[in-house]
Amino acid sequence: MPEARRKIALPRLYAIPELIDLRRQMLRFARSLPRGPERNNRRQIAASLRSLFRNKAWLDAHTVEGSQ
C-alpha cells in the first residue's frame, strides 16, 4: 500500500490592514441584520478580533509584520 503524501498546513499570516478590514466588515454586516443570534455572532467575532489586536504575542505569531 503506497504511503499517503500529506501536506503540512502552514498557519496563514495576515496583514494588519486585512484584519482591520475584516473587523469593519463584520460590524457593518451585523448592523444590517435584525436583532437576533446571527447579529450577535457577528458582533462577537468583531469583539474577538479587537481583543486579538491587543494581544502582542498573537499578532507576532499571525501577522506578516510580526513574523519578520
mmCIF file as Biopython writes it, N, C-alpha, C and O atoms, coordinates in Angstrom:
data_model
#
loop_
_atom_site.group_PDB
_atom_site.id
_atom_site.type_symbol
_atom_site.label_atom_id
_atom_site.label_alt_id
_atom_site.label_comp_id
_atom_site.label_asym_id
_atom_site.label_entity_id
_atom_site.label_seq_id
_atom_site.pdbx_PDB_ins_code
_atom_site.Cartn_x
_atom_site.Cartn_y
_atom_site.Cartn_z
_atom_site.occupancy
_atom_site.B_iso_or_equiv
_atom_site.auth_seq_id
_atom_site.auth_asym_id
_atom_site.pdbx_PDB_model_num
ATOM 1   N N  . MET A ? 1  ? 0.849   -1.165 0.000  1.0 0.0 1  A 1 
ATOM 2   C CA . MET A ? 1  ? 0.000   0.000  0.000  1.0 0.0 1  A 1 
ATOM 3   C C  . MET A ? 1  ? 0.902   1.237  0.000  1.0 0.0 1  A 1 
ATOM 4   O O  . MET A ? 1  ? 1.784   1.354  0.850  1.0 0.0 1  A 1 
ATOM 5   N N  . PRO A ? 2  ? 0.688   2.170  -0.954 1.0 0.0 2  A 1 
ATOM 6   C CA . PRO A ? 2  ? 1.547   3.357  -1.000 1.0 0.0 2  A 1 
ATOM 7   C C  . PRO A ? 2  ? 1.262   4.305  0.160  1.0 0.0 2  A 1 
ATOM 8   O O  . PRO A ? 2  ? 0.142   4.403  0.660  1.0 0.0 2  A 1 
ATOM 9   N N  . GLU A ? 3  ? 2.316   4.993  0.562  1.0 0.0 3  A 1 
ATOM 10  C CA . GLU A ? 3  ? 2.164   5.957  1.651  1.0 0.0 3  A 1 
ATOM 11  C C  . GLU A ? 3  ? 1.380   7.172  1.170  1.0 0.0 3  A 1 
ATOM 12  O O  . GLU A ? 3  ? 1.551   7.636  0.042  1.0 0.0 3  A 1 
ATOM 13  N N  . ALA A ? 4  ? 0.544   7.662  2.023  1.0 0.0 4  A 1 
ATOM 14  C CA . ALA A ? 4  ? -0.216  8.867  1.690  1.0 0.0 4  A 1 
ATOM 15  C C  . ALA A ? 4  ? 0.693   10.072 1.859  1.0 0.0 4  A 1 
ATOM 16  O O  . ALA A ? 4  ? 1.347   10.233 2.890  1.0 0.0 4  A 1 
ATOM 17  N N  . ARG A ? 5  ? 0.726   10.901 0.855  1.0 0.0 5  A 1 
ATOM 18  C CA . ARG A ? 5  ? 1.516   12.121 0.948  1.0 0.0 5  A 1 
ATOM 19  C C  . ARG A ? 5  ? 0.632   13.204 1.538  1.0 0.0 5  A 1 
ATOM 20  O O  . ARG A ? 5  ? -0.376  13.607 0.957  1.0 0.0 5  A 1 
ATOM 21  N N  . ARG A ? 6  ? 1.035   13.650 2.690  1.0 0.0 6  A 1 
ATOM 22  C CA . ARG A ? 6  ? 0.242   14.649 3.389  1.0 0.0 6  A 1 
ATOM 23  C C  . ARG A ? 6  ? 0.935   15.998 3.318  1.0 0.0 6  A 1 
ATOM 24  O O  . ARG A ? 6  ? 2.149   16.117 3.476  1.0 0.0 6  A 1 
ATOM 25  N N  . LYS A ? 7  ? 0.126   16.989 3.077  1.0 0.0 7  A 1 
ATOM 26  C CA . LYS A ? 7  ? 0.649   18.347 3.088  1.0 0.0 7  A 1 
ATOM 27  C C  . LYS A ? 7  ? 0.513   18.889 4.499  1.0 0.0 7  A 1 
ATOM 28  O O  . LYS A ? 7  ? -0.527  18.746 5.142  1.0 0.0 7  A 1 
ATOM 29  N N  . ILE A ? 8  ? 1.572   19.505 4.963  1.0 0.0 8  A 1 
ATOM 30  C CA . ILE A ? 8  ? 1.532   20.118 6.282  1.0 0.0 8  A 1 
ATOM 31  C C  . ILE A ? 8  ? 0.941   21.516 6.113  1.0 0.0 8  A 1 
ATOM 32  O O  . ILE A ? 8  ? 1.450   22.333 5.347  1.0 0.0 8  A 1 
ATOM 33  N N  . ALA A ? 9  ? -0.117  21.767 6.826  1.0 0.0 9  A 1 
ATOM 34  C CA . ALA A ? 9  ? -0.778  23.067 6.722  1.0 0.0 9  A 1 
ATOM 35  C C  . ALA A ? 9  ? 0.006   24.096 7.520  1.0 0.0 9  A 1 
ATOM 36  O O  . ALA A ? 9  ? 0.170   23.972 8.733  1.0 0.0 9  A 1 
ATOM 37  N N  . LEU A ? 10 ? 0.481   25.099 6.828  1.0 0.0 10 A 1 
ATOM 38  C CA . LEU A ? 10 ? 1.190   26.188 7.491  1.0 0.0 10 A 1 
ATOM 39  C C  . LEU A ? 10 ? 0.165   27.223 7.933  1.0 0.0 10 A 1 
ATOM 40  O O  . LEU A ? 10 ? -0.818  27.466 7.233  1.0 0.0 10 A 1 
ATOM 41  N N  . PRO A ? 11 ? 0.390   27.826 9.084  1.0 0.0 11 A 1 
ATOM 42  C CA . PRO A ? 11 ? -0.567  28.847 9.534  1.0 0.0 11 A 1 
ATOM 43  C C  . PRO A ? 11 ? -0.553  30.039 8.582  1.0 0.0 11 A 1 
ATOM 44  O O  . PRO A ? 11 ? 0.504   30.456 8.108  1.0 0.0 11 A 1 
ATOM 45  N N  . ARG A ? 12 ? -1.725  30.575 8.313  1.0 0.0 12 A 1 
ATOM 46  C CA . ARG A ? 12 ? -1.842  31.712 7.408  1.0 0.0 12 A 1 
ATOM 47  C C  . ARG A ? 12 ? -1.438  32.970 8.150  1.0 0.0 12 A 1 
ATOM 48  O O  . ARG A ? 12 ? -1.846  33.189 9.291  1.0 0.0 12 A 1 
ATOM 49  N N  . LEU A ? 13 ? -0.632  33.799 7.497  1.0 0.0 13 A 1 
ATOM 50  C CA . LEU A ? 13 ? -0.230  35.075 8.074  1.0 0.0 13 A 1 
ATOM 51  C C  . LEU A ? 13 ? -1.077  36.178 7.459  1.0 0.0 13 A 1 
ATOM 52  O O  . LEU A ? 13 ? -1.309  36.198 6.250  1.0 0.0 13 A 1 
ATOM 53  N N  . TYR A ? 14 ? -1.529  37.083 8.294  1.0 0.0 14 A 1 
ATOM 54  C CA . TYR A ? 14 ? -2.396  38.173 7.866  1.0 0.0 14 A 1 
ATOM 55  C C  . TYR A ? 14 ? -1.642  39.495 7.928  1.0 0.0 14 A 1 
ATOM 56  O O  . TYR A ? 14 ? -0.682  39.647 8.684  1.0 0.0 14 A 1 
ATOM 57  N N  . ALA A ? 15 ? -2.090  40.437 7.126  1.0 0.0 15 A 1 
ATOM 58  C CA . ALA A ? 15 ? -1.603  41.811 7.236  1.0 0.0 15 A 1 
ATOM 59  C C  . ALA A ? 15 ? -2.540  42.536 8.195  1.0 0.0 15 A 1 
ATOM 60  O O  . ALA A ? 15 ? -3.736  42.246 8.238  1.0 0.0 15 A 1 
ATOM 61  N N  . ILE A ? 16 ? -2.006  43.465 8.952  1.0 0.0 16 A 1 
ATOM 62  C CA . ILE A ? 16 ? -2.816  44.210 9.929  1.0 0.0 16 A 1 
ATOM 63  C C  . ILE A ? 16 ? -4.002  44.901 9.247  1.0 0.0 16 A 1 
ATOM 64  O O  . ILE A ? 16 ? -5.121  44.805 9.751  1.0 0.0 16 A 1 
ATOM 65  N N  . PRO A ? 17 ? -3.797  45.597 8.117  1.0 0.0 17 A 1 
ATOM 66  C CA . PRO A ? 17 ? -4.949  46.238 7.469  1.0 0.0 17 A 1 
ATOM 67  C C  . PRO A ? 17 ? -6.021  45.232 7.037  1.0 0.0 17 A 1 
ATOM 68  O O  . PRO A ? 17 ? -7.210  45.552 7.031  1.0 0.0 17 A 1 
ATOM 69  N N  . GLU A ? 18 ? -5.602  44.031 6.681  1.0 0.0 18 A 1 
ATOM 70  C CA . GLU A ? 18 ? -6.561  42.988 6.302  1.0 0.0 18 A 1 
ATOM 71  C C  . GLU A ? 18 ? -7.440  42.592 7.491  1.0 0.0 18 A 1 
ATOM 72  O O  . GLU A ? 18 ? -8.646  42.401 7.333  1.0 0.0 18 A 1 
ATOM 73  N N  . LEU A ? 19 ? -6.851  42.470 8.659  1.0 0.0 19 A 1 
ATOM 74  C CA . LEU A ? 19 ? -7.612  42.125 9.859  1.0 0.0 19 A 1 
ATOM 75  C C  . LEU A ? 19 ? -8.535  43.264 10.290 1.0 0.0 19 A 1 
ATOM 76  O O  . LEU A ? 19 ? -9.656  43.030 10.741 1.0 0.0 19 A 1 
ATOM 77  N N  . ILE A ? 20 ? -8.056  44.488 10.149 1.0 0.0 20 A 1 
ATOM 78  C CA . ILE A ? 20 ? -8.886  45.642 10.490 1.0 0.0 20 A 1 
ATOM 79  C C  . ILE A ? 20 ? -10.089 45.708 9.562  1.0 0.0 20 A 1 
ATOM 80  O O  . ILE A ? 20 ? -11.207 45.975 10.004 1.0 0.0 20 A 1 
ATOM 81  N N  . ASP A ? 21 ? -9.860  45.467 8.284  1.0 0.0 21 A 1 
ATOM 82  C CA . ASP A ? 21 ? -10.957 45.472 7.315  1.0 0.0 21 A 1 
ATOM 83  C C  . ASP A ? 21 ? -11.955 44.348 7.601  1.0 0.0 21 A 1 
ATOM 84  O O  . ASP A ? 21 ? -13.163 44.539 7.463  1.0 0.0 21 A 1 
ATOM 85  N N  . LEU A ? 22 ? -11.461 43.201 7.990  1.0 0.0 22 A 1 
ATOM 86  C CA . LEU A ? 22 ? -12.347 42.091 8.341  1.0 0.0 22 A 1 
ATOM 87  C C  . LEU A ? 22 ? -13.239 42.465 9.525  1.0 0.0 22 A 1 
ATOM 88  O O  . LEU A ? 22 ? -14.432 42.164 9.526  1.0 0.0 22 A 1 
ATOM 89  N N  . ARG A ? 23 ? -12.669 43.110 10.516 1.0 0.0 23 A 1 
ATOM 90  C CA . ARG A ? 23 ? -13.452 43.544 11.672 1.0 0.0 23 A 1 
ATOM 91  C C  . ARG A ? 23 ? -14.515 44.559 11.261 1.0 0.0 23 A 1 
ATOM 92  O O  . ARG A ? 23 ? -15.662 44.475 11.701 1.0 0.0 23 A 1 
ATOM 93  N N  . ARG A ? 24 ? -14.134 45.510 10.424 1.0 0.0 24 A 1 
ATOM 94  C CA . ARG A ? 24 ? -15.103 46.503 9.939  1.0 0.0 24 A 1 
ATOM 95  C C  . ARG A ? 24 ? -16.252 45.842 9.179  1.0 0.0 24 A 1 
ATOM 96  O O  . ARG A ? 24 ? -17.417 46.195 9.361  1.0 0.0 24 A 1 
ATOM 97  N N  . GLN A ? 25 ? -15.908 44.886 8.334  1.0 0.0 25 A 1 
ATOM 98  C CA . GLN A ? 25 ? -16.944 44.180 7.567  1.0 0.0 25 A 1 
ATOM 99  C C  . GLN A ? 25 ? -17.900 43.434 8.487  1.0 0.0 25 A 1 
ATOM 100 O O  . GLN A ? 25 ? -19.110 43.435 8.260  1.0 0.0 25 A 1 
ATOM 101 N N  . MET A ? 26 ? -17.367 42.800 9.518  1.0 0.0 26 A 1 
ATOM 102 C CA . MET A ? 26 ? -18.221 42.075 10.460 1.0 0.0 26 A 1 
ATOM 103 C C  . MET A ? 26 ? -19.200 43.021 11.150 1.0 0.0 26 A 1 
ATOM 104 O O  . MET A ? 26 ? -20.382 42.709 11.292 1.0 0.0 26 A 1 
ATOM 105 N N  . LEU A ? 27 ? -18.695 44.183 11.580 1.0 0.0 27 A 1 
ATOM 106 C CA . LEU A ? 27 ? -19.565 45.149 12.247 1.0 0.0 27 A 1 
ATOM 107 C C  . LEU A ? 27 ? -20.627 45.701 11.297 1.0 0.0 27 A 1 
ATOM 108 O O  . LEU A ? 27 ? -21.793 45.825 11.671 1.0 0.0 27 A 1 
ATOM 109 N N  . ARG A ? 28 ? -20.228 46.027 10.087 1.0 0.0 28 A 1 
ATOM 110 C CA . ARG A ? 28 ? -21.187 46.550 9.114  1.0 0.0 28 A 1 
ATOM 111 C C  . ARG A ? 28 ? -22.261 45.520 8.793  1.0 0.0 28 A 1 
ATOM 112 O O  . ARG A ? 28 ? -23.446 45.844 8.721  1.0 0.0 28 A 1 
ATOM 113 N N  . PHE A ? 29 ? -21.837 44.291 8.603  1.0 0.0 29 A 1 
ATOM 114 C CA . PHE A ? 29 ? -22.805 43.243 8.294  1.0 0.0 29 A 1 
ATOM 115 C C  . PHE A ? 29 ? -23.734 43.011 9.482  1.0 0.0 29 A 1 
ATOM 116 O O  . PHE A ? 29 ? -24.935 42.816 9.295  1.0 0.0 29 A 1 
ATOM 117 N N  . ALA A ? 30 ? -23.200 43.030 10.695 1.0 0.0 30 A 1 
ATOM 118 C CA . ALA A ? 30 ? -24.021 42.827 11.891 1.0 0.0 30 A 1 
ATOM 119 C C  . ALA A ? 30 ? -25.068 43.921 12.017 1.0 0.0 30 A 1 
ATOM 120 O O  . ALA A ? 30 ? -26.211 43.657 12.391 1.0 0.0 30 A 1 
ATOM 121 N N  . ARG A ? 31 ? -24.679 45.143 11.705 1.0 0.0 31 A 1 
ATOM 122 C CA . ARG A ? 31 ? -25.629 46.255 11.800 1.0 0.0 31 A 1 
ATOM 123 C C  . ARG A ? 31 ? -26.756 46.134 10.784 1.0 0.0 31 A 1 
ATOM 124 O O  . ARG A ? 31 ? -27.846 46.664 11.002 1.0 0.0 31 A 1 
ATOM 125 N N  . SER A ? 32 ? -26.509 45.446 9.684  1.0 0.0 32 A 1 
ATOM 126 C CA . SER A ? 32 ? -27.543 45.303 8.662  1.0 0.0 32 A 1 
ATOM 127 C C  . SER A ? 32 ? -28.545 44.196 8.999  1.0 0.0 32 A 1 
ATOM 128 O O  . SER A ? 32 ? -29.602 44.106 8.374  1.0 0.0 32 A 1 
ATOM 129 N N  . LEU A ? 33 ? -28.222 43.367 9.971  1.0 0.0 33 A 1 
ATOM 130 C CA . LEU A ? 33 ? -29.105 42.257 10.344 1.0 0.0 33 A 1 
ATOM 131 C C  . LEU A ? 33 ? -30.080 42.682 11.437 1.0 0.0 33 A 1 
ATOM 132 O O  . LEU A ? 33 ? -29.776 43.567 12.237 1.0 0.0 33 A 1 
ATOM 133 N N  . PRO A ? 34 ? -31.244 42.055 11.467 1.0 0.0 34 A 1 
ATOM 134 C CA . PRO A ? 34 ? -32.162 42.322 12.585 1.0 0.0 34 A 1 
ATOM 135 C C  . PRO A ? 34 ? -31.606 41.708 13.865 1.0 0.0 34 A 1 
ATOM 136 O O  . PRO A ? 34 ? -30.767 40.808 13.825 1.0 0.0 34 A 1 
ATOM 137 N N  . ARG A ? 35 ? -32.080 42.203 14.985 1.0 0.0 35 A 1 
ATOM 138 C CA . ARG A ? 35 ? -31.614 41.674 16.264 1.0 0.0 35 A 1 
ATOM 139 C C  . ARG A ? 35 ? -31.882 40.184 16.338 1.0 0.0 35 A 1 
ATOM 140 O O  . ARG A ? 35 ? -32.945 39.702 15.945 1.0 0.0 35 A 1 
ATOM 141 N N  . GLY A ? 36 ? -30.897 39.469 16.847 1.0 0.0 36 A 1 
ATOM 142 C CA . GLY A ? 36 ? -31.043 38.026 16.969 1.0 0.0 36 A 1 
ATOM 143 C C  . GLY A ? 36 ? -29.696 37.349 17.046 1.0 0.0 36 A 1 
ATOM 144 O O  . GLY A ? 36 ? -28.667 38.017 17.151 1.0 0.0 36 A 1 
ATOM 145 N N  . PRO A ? 37 ? -29.691 36.019 16.995 1.0 0.0 37 A 1 
ATOM 146 C CA . PRO A ? 37 ? -28.441 35.273 17.200 1.0 0.0 37 A 1 
ATOM 147 C C  . PRO A ? 37 ? -27.394 35.508 16.117 1.0 0.0 37 A 1 
ATOM 148 O O  . PRO A ? 37 ? -26.202 35.567 16.420 1.0 0.0 37 A 1 
ATOM 149 N N  . GLU A ? 38 ? -27.813 35.642 14.861 1.0 0.0 38 A 1 
ATOM 150 C CA . GLU A ? 38 ? -26.830 35.851 13.790 1.0 0.0 38 A 1 
ATOM 151 C C  . GLU A ? 38 ? -26.122 37.197 13.958 1.0 0.0 38 A 1 
ATOM 152 O O  . GLU A ? 38 ? -24.906 37.295 13.789 1.0 0.0 38 A 1 
ATOM 153 N N  . ARG A ? 39 ? -26.884 38.212 14.287 1.0 0.0 39 A 1 
ATOM 154 C CA . ARG A ? 39 ? -26.297 39.528 14.532 1.0 0.0 39 A 1 
ATOM 155 C C  . ARG A ? 39 ? -25.343 39.476 15.719 1.0 0.0 39 A 1 
ATOM 156 O O  . ARG A ? 39 ? -24.251 40.041 15.664 1.0 0.0 39 A 1 
ATOM 157 N N  . ASN A ? 40 ? -25.746 38.808 16.781 1.0 0.0 40 A 1 
ATOM 158 C CA . ASN A ? 40 ? -24.889 38.688 17.960 1.0 0.0 40 A 1 
ATOM 159 C C  . ASN A ? 40 ? -23.595 37.945 17.645 1.0 0.0 40 A 1 
ATOM 160 O O  . ASN A ? 40 ? -22.533 38.305 18.153 1.0 0.0 40 A 1 
ATOM 161 N N  . ASN A ? 41 ? -23.676 36.913 16.812 1.0 0.0 41 A 1 
ATOM 162 C CA . ASN A ? 41 ? -22.470 36.162 16.435 1.0 0.0 41 A 1 
ATOM 163 C C  . ASN A ? 41 ? -21.489 37.057 15.694 1.0 0.0 41 A 1 
ATOM 164 O O  . ASN A ? 41 ? -20.289 37.017 15.968 1.0 0.0 41 A 1 
ATOM 165 N N  . ARG A ? 42 ? -21.977 37.857 14.768 1.0 0.0 42 A 1 
ATOM 166 C CA . ARG A ? 42 ? -21.094 38.760 14.010 1.0 0.0 42 A 1 
ATOM 167 C C  . ARG A ? 42 ? -20.460 39.804 14.932 1.0 0.0 42 A 1 
ATOM 168 O O  . ARG A ? 42 ? -19.277 40.115 14.796 1.0 0.0 42 A 1 
ATOM 169 N N  . ARG A ? 43 ? -21.236 40.337 15.857 1.0 0.0 43 A 1 
ATOM 170 C CA . ARG A ? 43 ? -20.694 41.311 16.800 1.0 0.0 43 A 1 
ATOM 171 C C  . ARG A ? 43 ? -19.649 40.661 17.700 1.0 0.0 43 A 1 
ATOM 172 O O  . ARG A ? 43 ? -18.657 41.298 18.054 1.0 0.0 43 A 1 
ATOM 173 N N  . GLN A ? 44 ? -19.859 39.417 18.068 1.0 0.0 44 A 1 
ATOM 174 C CA . GLN A ? 44 ? -18.897 38.696 18.910 1.0 0.0 44 A 1 
ATOM 175 C C  . GLN A ? 44 ? -17.587 38.463 18.164 1.0 0.0 44 A 1 
ATOM 176 O O  . GLN A ? 44 ? -16.510 38.568 18.750 1.0 0.0 44 A 1 
ATOM 177 N N  . ILE A ? 45 ? -17.675 38.147 16.875 1.0 0.0 45 A 1 
ATOM 178 C CA . ILE A ? 45 ? -16.466 37.966 16.060 1.0 0.0 45 A 1 
ATOM 179 C C  . ILE A ? 45 ? -15.671 39.263 16.023 1.0 0.0 45 A 1 
ATOM 180 O O  . ILE A ? 45 ? -14.452 39.255 16.193 1.0 0.0 45 A 1 
ATOM 181 N N  . ALA A ? 46 ? -16.364 40.383 15.802 1.0 0.0 46 A 1 
ATOM 182 C CA . ALA A ? 46 ? -15.686 41.681 15.756 1.0 0.0 46 A 1 
ATOM 183 C C  . ALA A ? 46 ? -15.033 42.003 17.098 1.0 0.0 46 A 1 
ATOM 184 O O  . ALA A ? 46 ? -13.912 42.509 17.140 1.0 0.0 46 A 1 
ATOM 185 N N  . ALA A ? 47 ? -15.727 41.713 18.184 1.0 0.0 47 A 1 
ATOM 186 C CA . ALA A ? 47 ? -15.160 41.966 19.512 1.0 0.0 47 A 1 
ATOM 187 C C  . ALA A ? 47 ? -13.941 41.076 19.767 1.0 0.0 47 A 1 
ATOM 188 O O  . ALA A ? 47 ? -12.962 41.515 20.369 1.0 0.0 47 A 1 
ATOM 189 N N  . SER A ? 48 ? -14.007 39.845 19.312 1.0 0.0 48 A 1 
ATOM 190 C CA . SER A ? 48 ? -12.866 38.927 19.482 1.0 0.0 48 A 1 
ATOM 191 C C  . SER A ? 48 ? -11.661 39.408 18.686 1.0 0.0 48 A 1 
ATOM 192 O O  . SER A ? 48 ? -10.530 39.339 19.166 1.0 0.0 48 A 1 
ATOM 193 N N  . LEU A ? 49 ? -11.896 39.889 17.484 1.0 0.0 49 A 1 
ATOM 194 C CA . LEU A ? 49 ? -10.789 40.423 16.684 1.0 0.0 49 A 1 
ATOM 195 C C  . LEU A ? 49 ? -10.161 41.631 17.383 1.0 0.0 49 A 1 
ATOM 196 O O  . LEU A ? 49 ? -8.939  41.777 17.401 1.0 0.0 49 A 1 
ATOM 197 N N  . ARG A ? 50 ? -10.996 42.486 17.953 1.0 0.0 50 A 1 
ATOM 198 C CA . ARG A ? 50 ? -10.469 43.645 18.667 1.0 0.0 50 A 1 
ATOM 199 C C  . ARG A ? 50 ? -9.583  43.223 19.831 1.0 0.0 50 A 1 
ATOM 200 O O  . ARG A ? 50 ? -8.536  43.827 20.065 1.0 0.0 50 A 1 
ATOM 201 N N  . SER A ? 51 ? -9.992  42.196 20.557 1.0 0.0 51 A 1 
ATOM 202 C CA . SER A ? 51 ? -9.176  41.742 21.682 1.0 0.0 51 A 1 
ATOM 203 C C  . SER A ? 51 ? -7.877  41.089 21.198 1.0 0.0 51 A 1 
ATOM 204 O O  . SER A ? 51 ? -6.851  41.175 21.872 1.0 0.0 51 A 1 
ATOM 205 N N  . LEU A ? 52 ? -7.919  40.443 20.041 1.0 0.0 52 A 1 
ATOM 206 C CA . LEU A ? 52 ? -6.691  39.853 19.491 1.0 0.0 52 A 1 
ATOM 207 C C  . LEU A ? 52 ? -5.708  40.931 19.047 1.0 0.0 52 A 1 
ATOM 208 O O  . LEU A ? 52 ? -4.495  40.731 19.124 1.0 0.0 52 A 1 
ATOM 209 N N  . PHE A ? 53 ? -6.218  42.074 18.581 1.0 0.0 53 A 1 
ATOM 210 C CA . PHE A ? 53 ? -5.327  43.172 18.187 1.0 0.0 53 A 1 
ATOM 211 C C  . PHE A ? 53 ? -4.511  43.664 19.372 1.0 0.0 53 A 1 
ATOM 212 O O  . PHE A ? 53 ? -3.404  44.171 19.194 1.0 0.0 53 A 1 
ATOM 213 N N  . ARG A ? 54 ? -5.035  43.524 20.554 1.0 0.0 54 A 1 
ATOM 214 C CA . ARG A ? 54 ? -4.347  43.982 21.763 1.0 0.0 54 A 1 
ATOM 215 C C  . ARG A ? 54 ? -3.350  42.954 22.299 1.0 0.0 54 A 1 
ATOM 216 O O  . ARG A ? 54 ? -2.579  43.255 23.211 1.0 0.0 54 A 1 
ATOM 217 N N  . ASN A ? 55 ? -3.362  41.749 21.742 1.0 0.0 55 A 1 
ATOM 218 C CA . ASN A ? 55 ? -2.501  40.666 22.204 1.0 0.0 55 A 1 
ATOM 219 C C  . ASN A ? 55 ? -1.239  40.631 21.342 1.0 0.0 55 A 1 
ATOM 220 O O  . ASN A ? 55 ? -1.267  40.134 20.217 1.0 0.0 55 A 1 
ATOM 221 N N  . LYS A ? 56 ? -0.149  41.152 21.865 1.0 0.0 56 A 1 
ATOM 222 C CA . LYS A ? 56 ? 1.107   41.255 21.112 1.0 0.0 56 A 1 
ATOM 223 C C  . LYS A ? 56 ? 1.629   39.889 20.674 1.0 0.0 56 A 1 
ATOM 224 O O  . LYS A ? 56 ? 2.132   39.758 19.558 1.0 0.0 56 A 1 
ATOM 225 N N  . ALA A ? 57 ? 1.523   38.889 21.512 1.0 0.0 57 A 1 
ATOM 226 C CA . ALA A ? 57 ? 2.009   37.549 21.163 1.0 0.0 57 A 1 
ATOM 227 C C  . ALA A ? 57 ? 1.224   36.977 19.987 1.0 0.0 57 A 1 
ATOM 228 O O  . ALA A ? 57 ? 1.802   36.369 19.086 1.0 0.0 57 A 1 
ATOM 229 N N  . TRP A ? 58 ? -0.091  37.172 19.995 1.0 0.0 58 A 1 
ATOM 230 C CA . TRP A ? 58 ? -0.911  36.655 18.890 1.0 0.0 58 A 1 
ATOM 231 C C  . TRP A ? 58 ? -0.573  37.387 17.599 1.0 0.0 58 A 1 
ATOM 232 O O  . TRP A ? 58 ? -0.443  36.763 16.545 1.0 0.0 58 A 1 
ATOM 233 N N  . LEU A ? 59 ? -0.429  38.710 17.676 1.0 0.0 59 A 1 
ATOM 234 C CA . LEU A ? 59 ? -0.089  39.478 16.483 1.0 0.0 59 A 1 
ATOM 235 C C  . LEU A ? 59 ? 1.262   39.051 15.916 1.0 0.0 59 A 1 
ATOM 236 O O  . LEU A ? 59 ? 1.415   38.926 14.701 1.0 0.0 59 A 1 
ATOM 237 N N  . ASP A ? 60 ? 2.238   38.829 16.789 1.0 0.0 60 A 1 
ATOM 238 C CA . ASP A ? 60 ? 3.556   38.402 16.322 1.0 0.0 60 A 1 
ATOM 239 C C  . ASP A ? 60 ? 3.506   37.043 15.623 1.0 0.0 60 A 1 
ATOM 240 O O  . ASP A ? 60 ? 4.256   36.800 14.678 1.0 0.0 60 A 1 
ATOM 241 N N  . ALA A ? 61 ? 2.634   36.172 16.085 1.0 0.0 61 A 1 
ATOM 242 C CA . ALA A ? 61 ? 2.557   34.822 15.527 1.0 0.0 61 A 1 
ATOM 243 C C  . ALA A ? 61 ? 1.695   34.742 14.258 1.0 0.0 61 A 1 
ATOM 244 O O  . ALA A ? 61 ? 1.882   33.836 13.447 1.0 0.0 61 A 1 
ATOM 245 N N  . HIS A ? 62 ? 0.756   35.681 14.080 1.0 0.0 62 A 1 
ATOM 246 C CA . HIS A ? 62 ? -0.213  35.537 12.992 1.0 0.0 62 A 1 
ATOM 247 C C  . HIS A ? 62 ? -0.206  36.656 11.962 1.0 0.0 62 A 1 
ATOM 248 O O  . HIS A ? 62 ? -1.025  36.645 11.043 1.0 0.0 62 A 1 
ATOM 249 N N  . THR A ? 63 ? 0.695   37.619 12.090 1.0 0.0 63 A 1 
ATOM 250 C CA . THR A ? 63 ? 0.738   38.693 11.104 1.0 0.0 63 A 1 
ATOM 251 C C  . THR A ? 63 ? 2.068   38.688 10.362 1.0 0.0 63 A 1 
ATOM 252 O O  . THR A ? 63 ? 3.087   38.218 10.866 1.0 0.0 63 A 1 
ATOM 253 N N  . VAL A ? 64 ? 2.022   39.222 9.157  1.0 0.0 64 A 1 
ATOM 254 C CA . VAL A ? 64 ? 3.227   39.293 8.342  1.0 0.0 64 A 1 
ATOM 255 C C  . VAL A ? 64 ? 4.245   40.196 9.022  1.0 0.0 64 A 1 
ATOM 256 O O  . VAL A ? 64 ? 5.436   39.886 9.051  1.0 0.0 64 A 1 
ATOM 257 N N  . GLU A ? 65 ? 3.779   41.304 9.565  1.0 0.0 65 A 1 
ATOM 258 C CA . GLU A ? 65 ? 4.692   42.246 10.226 1.0 0.0 65 A 1 
ATOM 259 C C  . GLU A ? 65 ? 5.340   41.620 11.462 1.0 0.0 65 A 1 
ATOM 260 O O  . GLU A ? 65 ? 6.513   41.869 11.742 1.0 0.0 65 A 1 
ATOM 261 N N  . GLY A ? 66 ? 4.582   40.812 12.197 1.0 0.0 66 A 1 
ATOM 262 C CA . GLY A ? 66 ? 5.103   40.217 13.408 1.0 0.0 66 A 1 
ATOM 263 C C  . GLY A ? 66 ? 6.068   39.077 13.158 1.0 0.0 66 A 1 
ATOM 264 O O  . GLY A ? 66 ? 6.931   38.800 13.992 1.0 0.0 66 A 1 
ATOM 265 N N  . SER A ? 67 ? 5.933   38.406 12.012 1.0 0.0 67 A 1 
ATOM 266 C CA . SER A ? 67 ? 6.764   37.237 11.750 1.0 0.0 67 A 1 
ATOM 267 C C  . SER A ? 67 ? 8.146   37.611 11.195 1.0 0.0 67 A 1 
ATOM 268 O O  . SER A ? 67 ? 9.028   36.758 11.093 1.0 0.0 67 A 1 
ATOM 269 N N  . GLN A ? 68 ? 8.326   38.859 10.846 1.0 0.0 68 A 1 
ATOM 270 C CA . GLN A ? 68 ? 9.601   39.265 10.259 1.0 0.0 68 A 1 
ATOM 271 C C  . GLN A ? 68 ? 10.651  39.516 11.310 1.0 0.0 68 A 1 
ATOM 272 O O  . GLN A ? 68 ? 11.784  39.867 10.979 1.0 0.0 68 A 1 
#
